[in-house]
Amino acid sequence: MDDASCRRFFLEPTQALQRRYEVLRAFFVEGRPQADIAAQFGLTAATVQSLVRDFRAQVRAGQAPPFLWDPDGDGPPAAG
């Protein structure tokens, strides 16, 4: 079975929340440079820097990341 379209789902996300998730994952988990991530996702380095900064602030504040939600609920979970 050819899984090329399945791989593209992860490598070329089209939905905004998934793109944000993949950008942050590439930075925090893979340790990739922001400029490389920006080039892969068609963003500016400043946009990636902003996403990283904002995510760090959300984690410090104990807020739920913006791309997590309860599919049976009405949207993102309340910050705990």
WOBELLIN-V826576 format. One line per field, one symbol per residue. ss: DSSP state (H for helix, E for strand, L for the rest). psi: psi as a letter, one per 20 degrees, with the letter a starting at -180 (. if undefined). burial: + if it has 9 or more other ideal C-beta (glycine too) atoms within 8 Angstrom, else -. Layout:
ss: ???
psi: ???
burial: ???
This chain:
ss: LLLHHHHHHHHLLLLHHHHHHHHHHHHHLLLLLHHHHHHHHLLLHHHHHHHHHHHHHHHHLLLLLLLLEELLLLEELLLL
psi: pojghgghghhmqhpghhggghghghghgikqqhhgggggjkrqhhggggggghggggghikqpqijproiiajbqqqp.
burial: ------------+----+++++++++++-----+--++--+-+-+-+++-++--+--++----++-----------+---
